[in-house]
């Protein structure tokens, strides 16, 4: 079976007669007055809010050249307990800030191995 599951859709789209693009704006212009004729001209049309931008904010650590994303394998239960403790006791501290603090403490010798 060499046909993909989209073959029927593609064939249906190909068999549809094409409309010249020049006709499309004229049709919309002709349709708009008939739709708006039932609305009083003094009635203001509600404006839609601007759509929210997608993605992460530009001011975060991801875009800061002084930071680098690293990965580590941590037992699931330990990770869960640490995140719960952060939420319960230290809501203002991010997980990455805790890791930074611990790594700096280790480098300074404040945290012992073992």
PDB file as gemmi writes it, atoms N, CA and C in Angstrom:
CRYST1    1.000    1.000    1.000  90.00  90.00  90.00 P 1                      
ATOM      1  N   UNK A   1       0.858  -1.178   0.000  1.00  0.00           N  
ATOM      2  CA  UNK A   1       0.000   0.000   0.000  1.00  0.00           C  
ATOM      3  C   UNK A   1       0.897   1.233   0.000  1.00  0.00           C  
ATOM      4  N   UNK A   2       1.044   1.851  -1.162  1.00  0.00           N  
ATOM      5  CA  UNK A   2       1.963   2.972  -1.288  1.00  0.00           C  
ATOM      6  C   UNK A   2       1.301   4.324  -1.046  1.00  0.00           C  
ATOM      7  N   UNK A   3      -0.019   4.353  -0.929  1.00  0.00           N  
ATOM      8  CA  UNK A   3      -0.717   5.619  -0.707  1.00  0.00           C  
ATOM      9  C   UNK A   3      -0.610   6.021   0.752  1.00  0.00           C  
ATOM     10  N   UNK A   4      -0.417   7.299   0.973  1.00  0.00           N  
ATOM     11  CA  UNK A   4      -0.402   7.795   2.340  1.00  0.00           C  
ATOM     12  C   UNK A   4      -1.838   8.041   2.786  1.00  0.00           C  
ATOM     13  N   UNK A   5      -2.020   8.317   4.054  1.00  0.00           N  
ATOM     14  CA  UNK A   5      -3.369   8.543   4.556  1.00  0.00           C  
ATOM     15  C   UNK A   5      -3.926   9.884   4.109  1.00  0.00           C  
ATOM     16  N   UNK A   6      -3.094  10.711   3.496  1.00  0.00           N  
ATOM     17  CA  UNK A   6      -3.528  12.033   3.048  1.00  0.00           C  
ATOM     18  C   UNK A   6      -3.832  12.071   1.551  1.00  0.00           C  
ATOM     19  N   UNK A   7      -3.721  10.923   0.881  1.00  0.00           N  
ATOM     20  CA  UNK A   7      -3.911  10.876  -0.565  1.00  0.00           C  
ATOM     21  C   UNK A   7      -5.297  11.378  -0.965  1.00  0.00           C  
ATOM     22  N   UNK A   8      -6.327  10.962  -0.256  1.00  0.00           N  
ATOM     23  CA  UNK A   8      -7.686  11.384  -0.597  1.00  0.00           C  
ATOM     24  C   UNK A   8      -7.860  12.895  -0.453  1.00  0.00           C  
ATOM     25  N   UNK A   9      -7.286  13.462   0.585  1.00  0.00           N  
ATOM     26  CA  UNK A   9      -7.394  14.905   0.810  1.00  0.00           C  
ATOM     27  C   UNK A   9      -6.667  15.668  -0.292  1.00  0.00           C  
ATOM     28  N   UNK A  10      -5.474  15.204  -0.643  1.00  0.00           N  
ATOM     29  CA  UNK A  10      -4.689  15.866  -1.691  1.00  0.00           C  
ATOM     30  C   UNK A  10      -5.415  15.791  -3.024  1.00  0.00           C  
ATOM     31  N   UNK A  11      -5.948  14.630  -3.350  1.00  0.00           N  
ATOM     32  CA  UNK A  11      -6.675  14.481  -4.620  1.00  0.00           C  
ATOM     33  C   UNK A  11      -7.918  15.352  -4.653  1.00  0.00           C  
ATOM     34  N   UNK A  12      -8.623  15.470  -3.540  1.00  0.00           N  
ATOM     35  CA  UNK A  12      -9.810  16.325  -3.485  1.00  0.00           C  
ATOM     36  C   UNK A  12      -9.437  17.790  -3.689  1.00  0.00           C  
ATOM     37  N   UNK A  13      -8.328  18.203  -3.107  1.00  0.00           N  
ATOM     38  CA  UNK A  13      -7.893  19.595  -3.263  1.00  0.00           C  
ATOM     39  C   UNK A  13      -7.471  19.871  -4.695  1.00  0.00           C  
ATOM     40  N   UNK A  14      -6.837  18.906  -5.335  1.00  0.00           N  
ATOM     41  CA  UNK A  14      -6.399  19.086  -6.724  1.00  0.00           C  
ATOM     42  C   UNK A  14      -7.578  19.144  -7.686  1.00  0.00           C  
ATOM     43  N   UNK A  15      -8.644  18.425  -7.401  1.00  0.00           N  
ATOM     44  CA  UNK A  15      -9.776  18.369  -8.315  1.00  0.00           C  
ATOM     45  C   UNK A  15     -10.698  19.574  -8.182  1.00  0.00           C  
ATOM     46  N   UNK A  16     -10.531  20.374  -7.114  1.00  0.00           N  
ATOM     47  CA  UNK A  16     -11.338  21.573  -6.930  1.00  0.00           C  
ATOM     48  C   UNK A  16     -10.942  22.621  -7.958  1.00  0.00           C  
ATOM     49  N   UNK A  17     -11.921  23.290  -8.598  1.00  0.00           N  
ATOM     50  CA  UNK A  17     -11.546  24.352  -9.542  1.00  0.00           C  
ATOM     51  C   UNK A  17     -10.934  25.530  -8.784  1.00  0.00           C  
ATOM     52  N   UNK A  18      -9.871  26.058  -9.352  1.00  0.00           N  
ATOM     53  CA  UNK A  18      -9.192  27.188  -8.705  1.00  0.00           C  
ATOM     54  C   UNK A  18      -9.950  28.469  -8.980  1.00  0.00           C  
ATOM     55  N   UNK A  19      -9.980  29.344  -7.994  1.00  0.00           N  
ATOM     56  CA  UNK A  19     -10.588  30.654  -8.131  1.00  0.00           C  
ATOM     57  C   UNK A  19      -9.482  31.664  -8.352  1.00  0.00           C  
ATOM     58  N   UNK A  20      -9.605  32.527  -9.313  1.00  0.00           N  
ATOM     59  CA  UNK A  20      -8.571  33.552  -9.465  1.00  0.00           C  
ATOM     60  C   UNK A  20      -8.506  34.428  -8.218  1.00  0.00           C  
ATOM     61  N   UNK A  21      -7.322  34.778  -7.817  1.00  0.00           N  
ATOM     62  CA  UNK A  21      -7.159  35.565  -6.595  1.00  0.00           C  
ATOM     63  C   UNK A  21      -7.706  36.975  -6.749  1.00  0.00           C  
ATOM     64  N   UNK A  22      -7.807  37.443  -7.956  1.00  0.00           N  
ATOM     65  CA  UNK A  22      -8.344  38.782  -8.169  1.00  0.00           C  
ATOM     66  C   UNK A  22      -9.815  38.850  -7.762  1.00  0.00           C  
ATOM     67  N   UNK A  23     -10.554  37.754  -7.877  1.00  0.00           N  
ATOM     68  CA  UNK A  23     -11.971  37.751  -7.545  1.00  0.00           C  
ATOM     69  C   UNK A  23     -12.213  37.748  -6.034  1.00  0.00           C  
ATOM     70  N   UNK A  24     -11.287  37.227  -5.270  1.00  0.00           N  
ATOM     71  CA  UNK A  24     -11.500  37.082  -3.834  1.00  0.00           C  
ATOM     72  C   UNK A  24     -11.714  38.411  -3.108  1.00  0.00           C  
ATOM     73  N   UNK A  25     -10.883  39.436  -3.288  1.00  0.00           N  
ATOM     74  CA  UNK A  25     -11.134  40.687  -2.572  1.00  0.00           C  
ATOM     75  C   UNK A  25     -12.462  41.329  -2.973  1.00  0.00           C  
ATOM     76  N   UNK A  26     -12.849  41.220  -4.249  1.00  0.00           N  
ATOM     77  CA  UNK A  26     -14.105  41.812  -4.683  1.00  0.00           C  
ATOM     78  C   UNK A  26     -15.282  41.126  -4.012  1.00  0.00           C  
ATOM     79  N   UNK A  27     -15.214  39.814  -3.858  1.00  0.00           N  
ATOM     80  CA  UNK A  27     -16.305  39.102  -3.210  1.00  0.00           C  
ATOM     81  C   UNK A  27     -16.434  39.514  -1.751  1.00  0.00           C  
ATOM     82  N   UNK A  28     -15.314  39.670  -1.073  1.00  0.00           N  
ATOM     83  CA  UNK A  28     -15.380  40.058   0.330  1.00  0.00           C  
ATOM     84  C   UNK A  28     -15.909  41.480   0.455  1.00  0.00           C  
ATOM     85  N   UNK A  29     -15.528  42.351  -0.443  1.00  0.00           N  
ATOM     86  CA  UNK A  29     -16.013  43.721  -0.387  1.00  0.00           C  
ATOM     87  C   UNK A  29     -17.512  43.745  -0.652  1.00  0.00           C  
ATOM     88  N   UNK A  30     -17.982  42.911  -1.576  1.00  0.00           N  
ATOM     89  CA  UNK A  30     -19.405  42.884  -1.876  1.00  0.00           C  
ATOM     90  C   UNK A  30     -20.206  42.288  -0.721  1.00  0.00           C  
ATOM     91  N   UNK A  31     -19.636  41.342   0.003  1.00  0.00           N  
ATOM     92  CA  UNK A  31     -20.361  40.696   1.092  1.00  0.00           C  
ATOM     93  C   UNK A  31     -20.403  41.552   2.344  1.00  0.00           C  
ATOM     94  N   UNK A  32     -19.399  42.353   2.588  1.00  0.00           N  
ATOM     95  CA  UNK A  32     -19.328  43.110   3.832  1.00  0.00           C  
ATOM     96  C   UNK A  32     -20.471  44.101   4.007  1.00  0.00           C  
ATOM     97  N   UNK A  33     -20.845  44.892   2.998  1.00  0.00           N  
ATOM     98  CA  UNK A  33     -21.943  45.832   3.223  1.00  0.00           C  
ATOM     99  C   UNK A  33     -23.256  45.134   3.572  1.00  0.00           C  
ATOM    100  N   UNK A  34     -23.527  43.971   2.992  1.00  0.00           N  
ATOM    101  CA  UNK A  34     -24.779  43.292   3.300  1.00  0.00           C  
ATOM    102  C   UNK A  34     -24.780  42.786   4.734  1.00  0.00           C  
ATOM    103  N   UNK A  35     -23.625  42.370   5.222  1.00  0.00           N  
ATOM    104  CA  UNK A  35     -23.553  41.891   6.599  1.00  0.00           C  
ATOM    105  C   UNK A  35     -23.651  43.054   7.590  1.00  0.00           C  
ATOM    106  N   UNK A  36     -23.063  44.187   7.249  1.00  0.00           N  
ATOM    107  CA  UNK A  36     -23.039  45.311   8.161  1.00  0.00           C  
ATOM    108  C   UNK A  36     -24.284  46.184   8.046  1.00  0.00           C  
ATOM    109  N   UNK A  37     -25.103  45.946   7.042  1.00  0.00           N  
ATOM    110  CA  UNK A  37     -26.272  46.796   6.867  1.00  0.00           C  
ATOM    111  C   UNK A  37     -27.266  46.626   8.015  1.00  0.00           C  
ATOM    112  N   UNK A  38     -27.255  45.487   8.699  1.00  0.00           N  
ATOM    113  CA  UNK A  38     -28.173  45.296   9.809  1.00  0.00           C  
ATOM    114  C   UNK A  38     -27.671  45.958  11.089  1.00  0.00           C  
ATOM    115  N   UNK A  39     -26.420  46.394  11.114  1.00  0.00           N  
ATOM    116  CA  UNK A  39     -25.840  47.041  12.285  1.00  0.00           C  
ATOM    117  C   UNK A  39     -25.899  48.550  12.086  1.00  0.00           C  
ATOM    118  N   UNK A  40     -26.312  49.245  13.103  1.00  0.00           N  
ATOM    119  CA  UNK A  40     -26.386  50.698  13.014  1.00  0.00           C  
ATOM    120  C   UNK A  40     -24.984  51.263  12.830  1.00  0.00           C  
ATOM    121  N   UNK A  41     -24.798  52.292  11.995  1.00  0.00           N  
ATOM    122  CA  UNK A  41     -23.460  52.831  11.745  1.00  0.00           C  
ATOM    123  C   UNK A  41     -22.816  53.421  12.993  1.00  0.00           C  
ATOM    124  N   UNK A  42     -23.607  53.863  13.969  1.00  0.00           N  
ATOM    125  CA  UNK A  42     -23.020  54.482  15.154  1.00  0.00           C  
ATOM    126  C   UNK A  42     -22.581  53.448  16.196  1.00  0.00           C  
ATOM    127  N   UNK A  43     -22.913  52.173  15.978  1.00  0.00           N  
ATOM    128  CA  UNK A  43     -22.537  51.134  16.928  1.00  0.00           C  
ATOM    129  C   UNK A  43     -21.053  50.825  16.780  1.00  0.00           C  
ATOM    130  N   UNK A  44     -20.252  51.055  17.826  1.00  0.00           N  
ATOM    131  CA  UNK A  44     -18.821  50.746  17.707  1.00  0.00           C  
ATOM    132  C   UNK A  44     -18.599  49.239  17.693  1.00  0.00           C  
ATOM    133  N   UNK A  45     -17.697  48.817  16.856  1.00  0.00           N  
ATOM    134  CA  UNK A  45     -17.361  47.402  16.772  1.00  0.00           C  
ATOM    135  C   UNK A  45     -16.382  47.053  17.892  1.00  0.00           C  
ATOM    136  N   UNK A  46     -16.605  45.954  18.604  1.00  0.00           N  
ATOM    137  CA  UNK A  46     -15.659  45.575  19.674  1.00  0.00           C  
ATOM    138  C   UNK A  46     -14.312  45.205  19.071  1.00  0.00           C  
ATOM    139  N   UNK A  47     -13.264  45.680  19.714  1.00  0.00           N  
ATOM    140  CA  UNK A  47     -11.913  45.386  19.226  1.00  0.00           C  
ATOM    141  C   UNK A  47     -11.365  44.201  19.986  1.00  0.00           C  
ATOM    142  N   UNK A  48     -10.713  43.319  19.260  1.00  0.00           N  
ATOM    143  CA  UNK A  48     -10.094  42.166  19.889  1.00  0.00           C  
ATOM    144  C   UNK A  48      -8.746  42.570  20.472  1.00  0.00           C  
ATOM    145  N   UNK A  49      -8.406  42.015  21.625  1.00  0.00           N  
ATOM    146  CA  UNK A  49      -7.078  42.320  22.175  1.00  0.00           C  
ATOM    147  C   UNK A  49      -5.998  41.705  21.305  1.00  0.00           C  
ATOM    148  N   UNK A  50      -4.835  42.325  21.317  1.00  0.00           N  
ATOM    149  CA  UNK A  50      -3.720  41.815  20.530  1.00  0.00           C  
ATOM    150  C   UNK A  50      -3.342  40.427  21.040  1.00  0.00           C  
ATOM    151  N   UNK A  51      -3.068  39.494  20.139  1.00  0.00           N  
ATOM    152  CA  UNK A  51      -2.704  38.152  20.590  1.00  0.00           C  
ATOM    153  C   UNK A  51      -1.390  38.173  21.362  1.00  0.00           C  
ATOM    154  N   UNK A  52      -1.305  37.333  22.380  1.00  0.00           N  
ATOM    155  CA  UNK A  52      -0.090  37.261  23.196  1.00  0.00           C  
ATOM    156  C   UNK A  52       1.047  36.679  22.370  1.00  0.00           C  
ATOM    157  N   UNK A  53       2.231  37.181  22.607  1.00  0.00           N  
ATOM    158  CA  UNK A  53       3.393  36.659  21.899  1.00  0.00           C  
ATOM    159  C   UNK A  53       3.729  35.280  22.448  1.00  0.00           C  
ATOM    160  N   UNK A  54       4.181  34.415  21.573  1.00  0.00           N  
ATOM    161  CA  UNK A  54       4.516  33.060  21.969  1.00  0.00           C  
ATOM    162  C   UNK A  54       5.987  32.972  22.317  1.00  0.00           C  
ATOM    163  N   UNK A  55       6.318  31.989  23.117  1.00  0.00           N  
ATOM    164  CA  UNK A  55       7.716  31.742  23.457  1.00  0.00           C  
ATOM    165  C   UNK A  55       8.090  32.316  24.803  1.00  0.00           C  
ATOM    166  N   UNK A  56       9.350  32.198  25.117  1.00  0.00           N  
ATOM    167  CA  UNK A  56       9.863  32.662  26.404  1.00  0.00           C  
ATOM    168  C   UNK A  56      10.214  34.141  26.337  1.00  0.00           C  
ATOM    169  N   UNK A  57      10.145  34.834  27.471  1.00  0.00           N  
ATOM    170  CA  UNK A  57      10.530  36.249  27.467  1.00  0.00           C  
ATOM    171  C   UNK A  57      12.016  36.402  27.175  1.00  0.00           C  
ATOM    172  N   UNK A  58      12.380  37.487  26.506  1.00  0.00           N  
ATOM    173  CA  UNK A  58      13.762  37.685  26.075  1.00  0.00           C  
ATOM    174  C   UNK A  58      14.696  38.015  27.228  1.00  0.00           C  
ATOM    175  N   UNK A  59      14.190  38.411  28.374  1.00  0.00           N  
ATOM    176  CA  UNK A  59      15.054  38.836  29.465  1.00  0.00           C  
ATOM    177  C   UNK A  59      15.507  37.714  30.382  1.00  0.00           C  
ATOM    178  N   UNK A  60      15.213  36.470  30.075  1.00  0.00           N  
ATOM    179  CA  UNK A  60      15.534  35.367  30.969  1.00  0.00           C  
ATOM    180  C   UNK A  60      16.971  34.889  30.837  1.00  0.00           C  
ATOM    181  N   UNK A  61      17.301  33.892  31.650  1.00  0.00           N  
ATOM    182  CA  UNK A  61      18.649  33.335  31.659  1.00  0.00           C  
ATOM    183  C   UNK A  61      18.987  32.643  30.341  1.00  0.00           C  
ATOM    184  N   UNK A  62      17.985  32.153  29.656  1.00  0.00           N  
ATOM    185  CA  UNK A  62      18.209  31.460  28.384  1.00  0.00           C  
ATOM    186  C   UNK A  62      18.925  32.364  27.382  1.00  0.00           C  
ATOM    187  N   UNK A  63      18.646  33.643  27.412  1.00  0.00           N  
ATOM    188  CA  UNK A  63      19.229  34.578  26.450  1.00  0.00           C  
ATOM    189  C   UNK A  63      20.423  35.341  27.029  1.00  0.00           C  
ATOM    190  N   UNK A  64      20.780  35.056  28.254  1.00  0.00           N  
ATOM    191  CA  UNK A  64      21.899  35.735  28.899  1.00  0.00           C  
ATOM    192  C   UNK A  64      23.184  34.965  28.591  1.00  0.00           C  
ATOM    193  N   UNK A  65      24.160  35.593  27.958  1.00  0.00           N  
ATOM    194  CA  UNK A  65      25.391  34.875  27.600  1.00  0.00           C  
ATOM    195  C   UNK A  65      26.224  34.454  28.812  1.00  0.00           C  
ATOM    196  N   UNK A  66      25.947  34.980  29.995  1.00  0.00           N  
ATOM    197  CA  UNK A  66      26.698  34.609  31.187  1.00  0.00           C  
ATOM    198  C   UNK A  66      26.210  33.292  31.791  1.00  0.00           C  
ATOM    199  N   UNK A  67      25.111  32.736  31.269  1.00  0.00           N  
ATOM    200  CA  UNK A  67      24.552  31.495  31.790  1.00  0.00           C  
ATOM    201  C   UNK A  67      24.641  30.404  30.730  1.00  0.00           C  
ATOM    202  N   UNK A  68      24.730  29.171  31.209  1.00  0.00           N  
ATOM    203  CA  UNK A  68      24.785  28.013  30.334  1.00  0.00           C  
ATOM    204  C   UNK A  68      23.880  26.934  30.919  1.00  0.00           C  
ATOM    205  N   UNK A  69      23.077  26.319  30.075  1.00  0.00           N  
ATOM    206  CA  UNK A  69      22.204  25.254  30.550  1.00  0.00           C  
ATOM    207  C   UNK A  69      23.017  23.979  30.698  1.00  0.00           C  
ATOM    208  N   UNK A  70      22.852  23.313  31.825  1.00  0.00           N  
ATOM    209  CA  UNK A  70      23.545  22.056  32.082  1.00  0.00           C  
ATOM    210  C   UNK A  70      22.518  21.009  32.473  1.00  0.00           C  
ATOM    211  N   UNK A  71      22.908  19.764  32.411  1.00  0.00           N  
ATOM    212  CA  UNK A  71      22.002  18.685  32.783  1.00  0.00           C  
ATOM    213  C   UNK A  71      22.671  17.760  33.779  1.00  0.00           C  
ATOM    214  N   UNK A  72      21.860  17.135  34.590  1.00  0.00           N  
ATOM    215  CA  UNK A  72      22.372  16.177  35.561  1.00  0.00           C  
ATOM    216  C   UNK A  72      21.290  15.139  35.816  1.00  0.00           C  
ATOM    217  N   UNK A  73      21.713  13.935  36.065  1.00  0.00           N  
ATOM    218  CA  UNK A  73      20.779  12.882  36.434  1.00  0.00           C  
ATOM    219  C   UNK A  73      20.658  12.854  37.947  1.00  0.00           C  
ATOM    220  N   UNK A  74      19.438  13.087  38.420  1.00  0.00           N  
ATOM    221  CA  UNK A  74      19.151  13.137  39.845  1.00  0.00           C  
ATOM    222  C   UNK A  74      18.017  12.140  40.090  1.00  0.00           C  
ATOM    223  N   UNK A  75      18.063  11.388  41.180  1.00  0.00           N  
ATOM    224  CA  UNK A  75      16.951  10.473  41.461  1.00  0.00           C  
ATOM    225  C   UNK A  75      15.612  11.227  41.495  1.00  0.00           C  
ATOM    226  N   UNK A  76      14.585  10.633  40.913  1.00  0.00           N  
ATOM    227  CA  UNK A  76      13.272  11.282  40.808  1.00  0.00           C  
ATOM    228  C   UNK A  76      12.743  11.724  42.170  1.00  0.00           C  
ATOM    229  N   UNK A  77      12.864  10.860  43.152  1.00  0.00           N  
ATOM    230  CA  UNK A  77      12.326  11.176  44.476  1.00  0.00           C  
ATOM    231  C   UNK A  77      13.048  12.376  45.090  1.00  0.00           C  
ATOM    232  N   UNK A  78      14.365  12.457  44.930  1.00  0.00           N  
ATOM    233  CA  UNK A  78      15.131  13.599  45.444  1.00  0.00           C  
ATOM    234  C   UNK A  78      14.704  14.882  44.737  1.00  0.00           C  
ATOM    235  N   UNK A  79      14.580  14.830  43.443  1.00  0.00           N  
ATOM    236  CA  UNK A  79      14.149  15.998  42.665  1.00  0.00           C  
ATOM    237  C   UNK A  79      12.767  16.468  43.121  1.00  0.00           C  
ATOM    238  N   UNK A  80      11.863  15.524  43.322  1.00  0.00           N  
ATOM    239  CA  UNK A  80      10.508  15.850  43.768  1.00  0.00           C  
ATOM    240  C   UNK A  80      10.529  16.510  45.148  1.00  0.00           C  
ATOM    241  N   UNK A  81      11.317  15.962  46.062  1.00  0.00           N  
ATOM    242  CA  UNK A  81      11.386  16.517  47.412  1.00  0.00           C  
ATOM    243  C   UNK A  81      11.990  17.918  47.424  1.00  0.00           C  
ATOM    244  N   UNK A  82      13.020  18.132  46.607  1.00  0.00           N  
ATOM    245  CA  UNK A  82      13.646  19.455  46.536  1.00  0.00           C  
ATOM    246  C   UNK A  82      12.664  20.482  45.992  1.00  0.00           C  
ATOM    247  N   UNK A  83      11.960  20.140  44.937  1.00  0.00           N  
ATOM    248  CA  UNK A  83      10.995  21.082  44.357  1.00  0.00           C  
ATOM    249  C   UNK A  83       9.852  21.380  45.327  1.00  0.00           C  
ATOM    250  N   UNK A  84       9.409  20.364  46.060  1.00  0.00           N  
ATOM    251  CA  UNK A  84       8.352  20.594  47.057  1.00  0.00           C  
ATOM    252  C   UNK A  84       8.852  21.519  48.160  1.00  0.00           C  
ATOM    253  N   UNK A  85      10.078  21.316  48.609  1.00  0.00           N  
ATOM    254  CA  UNK A  85      10.645  22.164  49.669  1.00  0.00           C  
ATOM    255  C   UNK A  85      10.766  23.602  49.176  1.00  0.00           C  
ATOM    256  N   UNK A  86      11.189  23.789  47.935  1.00  0.00           N  
ATOM    257  CA  UNK A  86      11.273  25.147  47.378  1.00  0.00           C  
ATOM    258  C   UNK A  86       9.900  25.813  47.370  1.00  0.00           C  
ATOM    259  N   UNK A  87       8.888  25.074  46.975  1.00  0.00           N  
ATOM    260  CA  UNK A  87       7.538  25.643  46.941  1.00  0.00           C  
ATOM    261  C   UNK A  87       7.019  25.964  48.334  1.00  0.00           C  
ATOM    262  N   UNK A  88       7.330  25.113  49.296  1.00  0.00           N  
ATOM    263  CA  UNK A  88       6.821  25.295  50.649  1.00  0.00           C  
ATOM    264  C   UNK A  88       7.571  26.382  51.419  1.00  0.00           C  
ATOM    265  N   UNK A  89       8.904  26.398  51.317  1.00  0.00           N  
ATOM    266  CA  UNK A  89       9.696  27.231  52.210  1.00  0.00           C  
ATOM    267  C   UNK A  89      10.392  28.408  51.532  1.00  0.00           C  
ATOM    268  N   UNK A  90      10.663  28.304  50.265  1.00  0.00           N  
ATOM    269  CA  UNK A  90      11.481  29.323  49.613  1.00  0.00           C  
ATOM    270  C   UNK A  90      10.887  29.646  48.239  1.00  0.00           C  
ATOM    271  N   UNK A  91       9.679  30.193  48.238  1.00  0.00           N  
ATOM    272  CA  UNK A  91       8.939  30.421  46.992  1.00  0.00           C  
ATOM    273  C   UNK A  91       9.642  31.381  46.039  1.00  0.00           C  
ATOM    274  N   UNK A  92      10.462  32.278  46.574  1.00  0.00           N  
ATOM    275  CA  UNK A  92      11.125  33.269  45.728  1.00  0.00           C  
ATOM    276  C   UNK A  92      12.370  32.720  45.042  1.00  0.00           C  
ATOM    277  N   UNK A  93      12.888  31.592  45.486  1.00  0.00           N  
ATOM    278  CA  UNK A  93      14.113  31.022  44.912  1.00  0.00           C  
ATOM    279  C   UNK A  93      13.761  30.013  43.828  1.00  0.00           C  
ATOM    280  N   UNK A  94      14.383  30.172  42.669  1.00  0.00           N  
ATOM    281  CA  UNK A  94      14.205  29.217  41.585  1.00  0.00           C  
ATOM    282  C   UNK A  94      15.125  28.021  41.798  1.00  0.00           C  
ATOM    283  N   UNK A  95      14.790  26.925  41.155  1.00  0.00           N  
ATOM    284  CA  UNK A  95      15.594  25.714  41.242  1.00  0.00           C  
ATOM    285  C   UNK A  95      17.034  25.994  40.784  1.00  0.00           C  
ATOM    286  N   UNK A  96      17.190  26.738  39.700  1.00  0.00           N  
ATOM    287  CA  UNK A  96      18.535  27.024  39.194  1.00  0.00           C  
ATOM    288  C   UNK A  96      19.332  27.891  40.174  1.00  0.00           C  
ATOM    289  N   UNK A  97      18.644  28.754  40.910  1.00  0.00           N  
ATOM    290  CA  UNK A  97      19.336  29.570  41.916  1.00  0.00           C  
ATOM    291  C   UNK A  97      19.837  28.707  43.070  1.00  0.00           C  
ATOM    292  N   UNK A  98      19.054  27.694  43.445  1.00  0.00           N  
ATOM    293  CA  UNK A  98      19.482  26.770  44.490  1.00  0.00           C  
ATOM    294  C   UNK A  98      20.717  25.996  44.042  1.00  0.00           C  
ATOM    295  N   UNK A  99      20.715  25.513  42.813  1.00  0.00           N  
ATOM    296  CA  UNK A  99      21.864  24.771  42.283  1.00  0.00           C  
ATOM    297  C   UNK A  99      23.099  25.672  42.242  1.00  0.00           C  
ATOM    298  N   UNK A 100      22.912  26.918  41.800  1.00  0.00           N  
ATOM    299  CA  UNK A 100      24.034  27.864  41.762  1.00  0.00           C  
ATOM    300  C   UNK A 100      24.606  28.082  43.157  1.00  0.00           C  
ATOM    301  N   UNK A 101      23.740  28.279  44.144  1.00  0.00           N  
ATOM    302  CA  UNK A 101      24.176  28.475  45.522  1.00  0.00           C  
ATOM    303  C   UNK A 101      24.966  27.258  46.025  1.00  0.00           C  
ATOM    304  N   UNK A 102      24.443  26.064  45.778  1.00  0.00           N  
ATOM    305  CA  UNK A 102      25.107  24.844  46.243  1.00  0.00           C  
ATOM    306  C   UNK A 102      26.457  24.638  45.559  1.00  0.00           C  
ATOM    307  N   UNK A 103      26.541  24.920  44.271  1.00  0.00           N  
ATOM    308  CA  UNK A 103      27.812  24.763  43.561  1.00  0.00           C  
ATOM    309  C   UNK A 103      28.852  25.770  44.053  1.00  0.00           C  
ATOM    310  N   UNK A 104      28.438  27.007  44.280  1.00  0.00           N  
ATOM    311  CA  UNK A 104      29.373  28.008  44.814  1.00  0.00           C  
ATOM    312  C   UNK A 104      29.836  27.626  46.217  1.00  0.00           C  
ATOM    313  N   UNK A 105      28.907  27.131  47.042  1.00  0.00           N  
ATOM    314  CA  UNK A 105      29.268  26.704  48.396  1.00  0.00           C  
ATOM    315  C   UNK A 105      30.259  25.547  48.345  1.00  0.00           C  
ATOM    316  N   UNK A 106      30.077  24.629  47.450  1.00  0.00           N  
ATOM    317  CA  UNK A 106      30.976  23.487  47.313  1.00  0.00           C  
ATOM    318  C   UNK A 106      32.370  23.943  46.890  1.00  0.00           C  
ATOM    319  N   UNK A 107      32.401  24.896  45.919  1.00  0.00           N  
ATOM    320  CA  UNK A 107      33.696  25.415  45.466  1.00  0.00           C  
ATOM    321  C   UNK A 107      34.452  26.132  46.586  1.00  0.00           C  
ATOM    322  N   UNK A 108      33.729  26.807  47.464  1.00  0.00           N  
ATOM    323  CA  UNK A 108      34.354  27.523  48.566  1.00  0.00           C  
ATOM    324  C   UNK A 108      34.710  26.602  49.731  1.00  0.00           C  
ATOM    325  N   UNK A 109      34.338  25.349  49.624  1.00  0.00           N  
ATOM    326  CA  UNK A 109      34.650  24.388  50.671  1.00  0.00           C  
ATOM    327  C   UNK A 109      33.646  24.349  51.794  1.00  0.00           C  
ATOM    328  N   UNK A 110      32.523  25.033  51.657  1.00  0.00           N  
ATOM    329  CA  UNK A 110      31.488  25.060  52.686  1.00  0.00           C  
ATOM    330  C   UNK A 110      30.667  23.781  52.705  1.00  0.00           C  
ATOM    331  N   UNK A 111      30.683  23.046  51.600  1.00  0.00           N  
ATOM    332  CA  UNK A 111      29.949  21.793  51.522  1.00  0.00           C  
ATOM    333  C   UNK A 111      30.984  20.675  51.373  1.00  0.00           C  
ATOM    334  N   UNK A 112      30.946  19.732  52.258  1.00  0.00           N  
ATOM    335  CA  UNK A 112      31.912  18.625  52.253  1.00  0.00           C  
ATOM    336  C   UNK A 112      31.394  17.482  51.401  1.00  0.00           C  
ATOM    337  N   UNK A 113      32.312  16.730  50.825  1.00  0.00           N  
ATOM    338  CA  UNK A 113      31.955  15.541  50.067  1.00  0.00           C  
ATOM    339  C   UNK A 113      31.420  14.474  51.003  1.00  0.00           C  
ATOM    340  N   UNK A 114      30.460  13.743  50.537  1.00  0.00           N  
ATOM    341  CA  UNK A 114      30.073  12.588  51.311  1.00  0.00           C  
ATOM    342  C   UNK A 114      28.749  12.603  51.828  1.00  0.00           C  
TER     343      UNK A 114                                                      
END                                                                             
